[in-house]
């Protein structure tokens, strides 16, 4: 279990992720469970909010 600080959690976000004034924008999802855990910490304990979230999915035709 990770014991996050705000700065450590921000560094752990991987993927096409941008933060600006406690707003998180993510395009395509996070890379890895550690990044998901960091995202949860930032939203639940540091007051971050999701600004824009688009997750890529593959569709077979």
Backbone atoms as SQL, in Angstrom:
CREATE TABLE atoms (id INTEGER PRIMARY KEY, chain TEXT, resi INTEGER, resn TEXT, atom TEXT, x REAL, y REAL, z REAL);
INSERT INTO atoms VALUES
  (1, 'A', 1, 'UNK', 'N', 0.846, -1.174, 0.000),
  (2, 'A', 1, 'UNK', 'CA', 0.000, 0.000, 0.000),
  (3, 'A', 1, 'UNK', 'C', 0.895, 1.243, 0.000),
  (4, 'A', 2, 'UNK', 'N', 0.599, 2.161, -0.876),
  (5, 'A', 2, 'UNK', 'CA', 1.376, 3.398, -0.961),
  (6, 'A', 2, 'UNK', 'C', 0.890, 4.416, 0.058),
  (7, 'A', 3, 'UNK', 'N', 1.829, 5.119, 0.653),
  (8, 'A', 3, 'UNK', 'CA', 1.514, 6.262, 1.501),
  (9, 'A', 3, 'UNK', 'C', 1.932, 7.484, 0.700),
  (10, 'A', 4, 'UNK', 'N', 0.965, 8.093, 0.051),
  (11, 'A', 4, 'UNK', 'CA', 1.239, 9.165, -0.898),
  (12, 'A', 4, 'UNK', 'C', 1.401, 10.516, -0.226),
  (13, 'A', 5, 'UNK', 'N', 2.190, 11.367, -0.842),
  (14, 'A', 5, 'UNK', 'CA', 2.130, 12.805, -0.616),
  (15, 'A', 5, 'UNK', 'C', 1.613, 13.382, -1.930),
  (16, 'A', 6, 'UNK', 'N', 1.181, 14.610, -1.916),
  (17, 'A', 6, 'UNK', 'CA', 0.639, 15.210, -3.134),
  (18, 'A', 6, 'UNK', 'C', 1.678, 15.215, -4.259),
  (19, 'A', 7, 'UNK', 'N', 2.919, 15.589, -3.942),
  (20, 'A', 7, 'UNK', 'CA', 3.961, 15.661, -4.973),
  (21, 'A', 7, 'UNK', 'C', 4.314, 14.282, -5.530),
  (22, 'A', 8, 'UNK', 'N', 4.381, 13.268, -4.655),
  (23, 'A', 8, 'UNK', 'CA', 4.673, 11.912, -5.125),
  (24, 'A', 8, 'UNK', 'C', 3.556, 11.393, -6.022),
  (25, 'A', 9, 'UNK', 'N', 2.314, 11.677, -5.656),
  (26, 'A', 9, 'UNK', 'CA', 1.177, 11.222, -6.454),
  (27, 'A', 9, 'UNK', 'C', 1.170, 11.901, -7.823),
  (28, 'A', 10, 'UNK', 'N', 1.487, 13.178, -7.866),
  (29, 'A', 10, 'UNK', 'CA', 1.534, 13.881, -9.153),
  (30, 'A', 10, 'UNK', 'C', 2.615, 13.287, -10.060),
  (31, 'A', 11, 'UNK', 'N', 3.759, 12.923, -9.481),
  (32, 'A', 11, 'UNK', 'CA', 4.836, 12.321, -10.272),
  (33, 'A', 11, 'UNK', 'C', 4.463, 10.925, -10.761),
  (34, 'A', 12, 'UNK', 'N', 3.607, 10.226, -10.021),
  (35, 'A', 12, 'UNK', 'CA', 3.246, 8.848, -10.364),
  (36, 'A', 12, 'UNK', 'C', 2.198, 8.759, -11.470),
  (37, 'A', 13, 'UNK', 'N', 1.524, 9.859, -11.765),
  (38, 'A', 13, 'UNK', 'CA', 0.534, 9.826, -12.843),
  (39, 'A', 13, 'UNK', 'C', 1.258, 9.593, -14.159),
  (40, 'A', 14, 'UNK', 'N', 0.898, 8.525, -14.835),
  (41, 'A', 14, 'UNK', 'CA', 1.530, 8.199, -16.109),
  (42, 'A', 14, 'UNK', 'C', 0.444, 8.077, -17.158),
  (43, 'A', 15, 'UNK', 'N', 0.783, 8.404, -18.365),
  (44, 'A', 15, 'UNK', 'CA', -0.181, 8.404, -19.452),
  (45, 'A', 15, 'UNK', 'C', -0.264, 9.809, -19.995),
  (46, 'A', 16, 'UNK', 'N', -1.262, 10.052, -20.759),
  (47, 'A', 16, 'UNK', 'CA', -1.452, 11.385, -21.327),
  (48, 'A', 16, 'UNK', 'C', -2.269, 12.203, -20.329),
  (49, 'A', 17, 'UNK', 'N', -1.626, 12.592, -19.222),
  (50, 'A', 17, 'UNK', 'CA', -2.291, 13.239, -18.092),
  (51, 'A', 17, 'UNK', 'C', -1.730, 14.641, -17.903),
  (52, 'A', 18, 'UNK', 'N', -2.618, 15.590, -17.677),
  (53, 'A', 18, 'UNK', 'CA', -2.213, 16.973, -17.418),
  (54, 'A', 18, 'UNK', 'C', -2.949, 17.458, -16.178),
  (55, 'A', 19, 'UNK', 'N', -2.240, 18.208, -15.323),
  (56, 'A', 19, 'UNK', 'CA', -2.874, 18.810, -14.154),
  (57, 'A', 19, 'UNK', 'C', -2.700, 20.316, -14.230),
  (58, 'A', 20, 'UNK', 'N', -3.741, 21.016, -13.799),
  (59, 'A', 20, 'UNK', 'CA', -3.706, 22.472, -13.817),
  (60, 'A', 20, 'UNK', 'C', -4.664, 22.982, -12.748),
  (61, 'A', 21, 'UNK', 'N', -4.145, 23.637, -11.736),
  (62, 'A', 21, 'UNK', 'CA', -4.967, 24.227, -10.671),
  (63, 'A', 21, 'UNK', 'C', -5.949, 23.215, -10.089),
  (64, 'A', 22, 'UNK', 'N', -5.422, 22.073, -9.656),
  (65, 'A', 22, 'UNK', 'CA', -6.197, 21.003, -9.019),
  (66, 'A', 22, 'UNK', 'C', -7.277, 20.413, -9.923),
  (67, 'A', 23, 'UNK', 'N', -7.069, 20.497, -11.224),
  (68, 'A', 23, 'UNK', 'CA', -7.932, 19.827, -12.194),
  (69, 'A', 23, 'UNK', 'C', -7.070, 18.843, -12.981),
  (70, 'A', 24, 'UNK', 'N', -7.593, 17.641, -13.193),
  (71, 'A', 24, 'UNK', 'CA', -6.872, 16.603, -13.909),
  (72, 'A', 24, 'UNK', 'C', -7.573, 16.326, -15.229),
  (73, 'A', 25, 'UNK', 'N', -6.818, 16.359, -16.306),
  (74, 'A', 25, 'UNK', 'CA', -7.316, 15.977, -17.627),
  (75, 'A', 25, 'UNK', 'C', -6.537, 14.748, -18.076),
  (76, 'A', 26, 'UNK', 'N', -7.244, 13.760, -18.591),
  (77, 'A', 26, 'UNK', 'CA', -6.604, 12.518, -19.010),
  (78, 'A', 26, 'UNK', 'C', -7.232, 12.047, -20.310),
  (79, 'A', 27, 'UNK', 'N', -6.395, 11.742, -21.269),
  (80, 'A', 27, 'UNK', 'CA', -6.858, 11.257, -22.569),
  (81, 'A', 27, 'UNK', 'C', -6.237, 9.892, -22.831),
  (82, 'A', 28, 'UNK', 'N', -7.047, 8.864, -22.859),
  (83, 'A', 28, 'UNK', 'CA', -6.551, 7.520, -23.140),
  (84, 'A', 28, 'UNK', 'C', -6.343, 6.656, -21.909),
  (85, 'A', 29, 'UNK', 'N', -6.606, 7.162, -20.724),
  (86, 'A', 29, 'UNK', 'CA', -6.471, 6.366, -19.511),
  (87, 'A', 29, 'UNK', 'C', -5.096, 6.477, -18.874),
  (88, 'A', 30, 'UNK', 'N', -4.964, 5.840, -17.712),
  (89, 'A', 30, 'UNK', 'CA', -3.712, 5.832, -16.969),
  (90, 'A', 30, 'UNK', 'C', -2.905, 4.602, -17.332),
  (91, 'A', 31, 'UNK', 'N', -1.605, 4.654, -17.102),
  (92, 'A', 31, 'UNK', 'CA', -0.728, 3.520, -17.343),
  (93, 'A', 31, 'UNK', 'C', -0.344, 2.905, -16.003),
  (94, 'A', 32, 'UNK', 'N', -0.975, 1.810, -15.641),
  (95, 'A', 32, 'UNK', 'CA', -0.609, 1.059, -14.450),
  (96, 'A', 32, 'UNK', 'C', -1.466, 1.350, -13.231),
  (97, 'A', 33, 'UNK', 'N', -1.473, 0.374, -12.333),
  (98, 'A', 33, 'UNK', 'CA', -2.268, 0.496, -11.113),
  (99, 'A', 33, 'UNK', 'C', -1.720, 1.562, -10.174),
  (100, 'A', 34, 'UNK', 'N', -0.413, 1.776, -10.193),
  (101, 'A', 34, 'UNK', 'CA', 0.184, 2.813, -9.334),
  (102, 'A', 34, 'UNK', 'C', -0.357, 4.188, -9.714),
  (103, 'A', 35, 'UNK', 'N', -0.508, 4.445, -11.013),
  (104, 'A', 35, 'UNK', 'CA', -1.057, 5.725, -11.470),
  (105, 'A', 35, 'UNK', 'C', -2.523, 5.855, -11.064),
  (106, 'A', 36, 'UNK', 'N', -3.266, 4.753, -11.108),
  (107, 'A', 36, 'UNK', 'CA', -4.670, 4.789, -10.679),
  (108, 'A', 36, 'UNK', 'C', -4.770, 5.087, -9.185),
  (109, 'A', 37, 'UNK', 'N', -3.883, 4.487, -8.402),
  (110, 'A', 37, 'UNK', 'CA', -3.855, 4.739, -6.966),
  (111, 'A', 37, 'UNK', 'C', -3.516, 6.201, -6.678),
  (112, 'A', 38, 'UNK', 'N', -2.559, 6.746, -7.417),
  (113, 'A', 38, 'UNK', 'CA', -2.178, 8.151, -7.246),
  (114, 'A', 38, 'UNK', 'C', -3.349, 9.064, -7.586),
  (115, 'A', 39, 'UNK', 'N', -4.072, 8.743, -8.660),
  (116, 'A', 39, 'UNK', 'CA', -5.249, 9.521, -9.058),
  (117, 'A', 39, 'UNK', 'C', -6.303, 9.508, -7.944),
  (118, 'A', 40, 'UNK', 'N', -6.579, 8.327, -7.388),
  (119, 'A', 40, 'UNK', 'CA', -7.553, 8.217, -6.297),
  (120, 'A', 40, 'UNK', 'C', -7.136, 9.064, -5.100),
  (121, 'A', 41, 'UNK', 'N', -5.850, 9.020, -4.742),
  (122, 'A', 41, 'UNK', 'CA', -5.356, 9.808, -3.618),
  (123, 'A', 41, 'UNK', 'C', -5.563, 11.302, -3.862),
  (124, 'A', 42, 'UNK', 'N', -5.203, 11.765, -5.051),
  (125, 'A', 42, 'UNK', 'CA', -5.329, 13.193, -5.365),
  (126, 'A', 42, 'UNK', 'C', -6.786, 13.648, -5.299),
  (127, 'A', 43, 'UNK', 'N', -7.702, 12.827, -5.802),
  (128, 'A', 43, 'UNK', 'CA', -9.126, 13.202, -5.790),
  (129, 'A', 43, 'UNK', 'C', -9.722, 13.106, -4.386),
  (130, 'A', 44, 'UNK', 'N', -9.372, 12.042, -3.652),
  (131, 'A', 44, 'UNK', 'CA', -9.990, 11.794, -2.346),
  (132, 'A', 44, 'UNK', 'C', -9.386, 12.613, -1.211),
  (133, 'A', 45, 'UNK', 'N', -8.100, 12.949, -1.296),
  (134, 'A', 45, 'UNK', 'CA', -7.420, 13.573, -0.155),
  (135, 'A', 45, 'UNK', 'C', -6.833, 14.953, -0.422),
  (136, 'A', 46, 'UNK', 'N', -6.694, 15.332, -1.693),
  (137, 'A', 46, 'UNK', 'CA', -6.033, 16.605, -2.009),
  (138, 'A', 46, 'UNK', 'C', -6.951, 17.594, -2.715),
  (139, 'A', 47, 'UNK', 'N', -8.192, 17.209, -2.947),
  (140, 'A', 47, 'UNK', 'CA', -9.141, 18.141, -3.543),
  (141, 'A', 47, 'UNK', 'C', -9.055, 18.292, -5.053),
  (142, 'A', 48, 'UNK', 'N', -8.378, 17.360, -5.731),
  (143, 'A', 48, 'UNK', 'CA', -8.314, 17.428, -7.195),
  (144, 'A', 48, 'UNK', 'C', -9.646, 16.980, -7.782),
  (145, 'A', 49, 'UNK', 'N', -9.974, 17.530, -8.939),
  (146, 'A', 49, 'UNK', 'CA', -11.206, 17.174, -9.635),
  (147, 'A', 49, 'UNK', 'C', -10.874, 16.787, -11.066),
  (148, 'A', 50, 'UNK', 'N', -11.739, 15.962, -11.641),
  (149, 'A', 50, 'UNK', 'CA', -11.561, 15.568, -13.037),
  (150, 'A', 50, 'UNK', 'C', -12.093, 16.687, -13.908),
  (151, 'A', 51, 'UNK', 'N', -11.228, 17.214, -14.753),
  (152, 'A', 51, 'UNK', 'CA', -11.624, 18.263, -15.681),
  (153, 'A', 51, 'UNK', 'C', -12.150, 17.639, -16.964),
  (154, 'A', 52, 'UNK', 'N', -11.425, 16.671, -17.498),
  (155, 'A', 52, 'UNK', 'CA', -11.812, 16.020, -18.743),
  (156, 'A', 52, 'UNK', 'C', -11.180, 14.636, -18.757),
  (157, 'A', 53, 'UNK', 'N', -11.979, 13.615, -19.057),
  (158, 'A', 53, 'UNK', 'CA', -11.472, 12.248, -19.064),
  (159, 'A', 53, 'UNK', 'C', -12.030, 11.538, -20.288),
  (160, 'A', 54, 'UNK', 'N', -11.153, 11.090, -21.160),
  (161, 'A', 54, 'UNK', 'CA', -11.550, 10.306, -22.328),
  (162, 'A', 54, 'UNK', 'C', -10.712, 9.043, -22.335),
  (163, 'A', 55, 'UNK', 'N', -11.392, 7.903, -22.314),
  (164, 'A', 55, 'UNK', 'CA', -10.702, 6.621, -22.300),
  (165, 'A', 55, 'UNK', 'C', -10.869, 5.968, -23.661),
  (166, 'A', 56, 'UNK', 'N', -9.756, 5.552, -24.235),
  (167, 'A', 56, 'UNK', 'CA', -9.800, 4.892, -25.541),
  (168, 'A', 56, 'UNK', 'C', -10.271, 3.456, -25.367),
  (169, 'A', 57, 'UNK', 'N', -11.137, 3.022, -26.245),
  (170, 'A', 57, 'UNK', 'CA', -11.559, 1.631, -26.274),
  (171, 'A', 57, 'UNK', 'C', -11.382, 1.119, -27.689),
  (172, 'A', 58, 'UNK', 'N', -11.126, -0.153, -27.799),
  (173, 'A', 58, 'UNK', 'CA', -11.003, -0.722, -29.140),
  (174, 'A', 58, 'UNK', 'C', -12.325, -1.386, -29.506),
  (175, 'A', 59, 'UNK', 'N', -12.786, -1.113, -30.683),
  (176, 'A', 59, 'UNK', 'CA', -14.051, -1.663, -31.160),
  (177, 'A', 59, 'UNK', 'C', -13.759, -2.502, -32.390),
  (178, 'A', 60, 'UNK', 'N', -14.192, -3.761, -32.365),
  (179, 'A', 60, 'UNK', 'CA', -14.014, -4.587, -33.561),
  (180, 'A', 60, 'UNK', 'C', -15.291, -4.557, -34.386),
  (181, 'A', 61, 'UNK', 'N', -15.082, -4.437, -35.660),
  (182, 'A', 61, 'UNK', 'CA', -16.240, -4.380, -36.551),
  (183, 'A', 61, 'UNK', 'C', -16.327, -5.628, -37.368);
